[in-house]
Amino acid sequence: MMSLKQRFELIYTSQVKQHLRTIERKYYSLIHDTIETQLWFEPDVETRNRKPLKRAVAFAADWELRFGPGNRFRVFYEVNRELAQVYILAIGVKRGNRLFIGKKEVQL
């Protein structure tokens, strides 16, 4: 018998709406669909575009998801496996070697 994978609840922090306002609307569905596809099941399993962060970042994320045209989008999140929850803490855009979350440049 095949066991079903546990589905995680996705919880967005209040700041994420502000982060999205600085991203073109045409990417909203891509961002939403990718977050659901990548983080509903096994959000804490490392893949080519999903990696644990080696250093702490300002918003206390443990993981980073990269996707989109040229891997320009970054989603920073934390996983609570016991509660089966994923906290989406920040969504940013990578431009060259610079990362912008909301209107601020962030150093990783």
C-alpha positions, 0 to 999 in steps of 0.5 A: 500500500502506498502511503500518502505524503503529508500536506503542509499548511502554507502561512504567509506573514503580513509583510509578504503582501508588501513584498509582492507590491514591488513585483509586477502583477504578471508574475503573481500566478507564477509565484503562487503556483510555484509556492504551492507546488514546491512547498505543500509536500516535503518543503524541507527536502533539498532540491536544485532550487530549494536549499537550506540557508547556511547563514541566518538572514534578517527575517529568520528564514531557514530555507530559500526557494529559487524560481522564475525567469533566470531564477530571479524570484526568491521565497524565504521560509521556515518549516515547522514539521511537528505542526505541518506548517510552512511560514512564508516570511519574505518574497524577493527579486534577484537583480544581478548580484543584488536581492530586493525584498520589498523596496529594500536591498538585502544582503545574504 
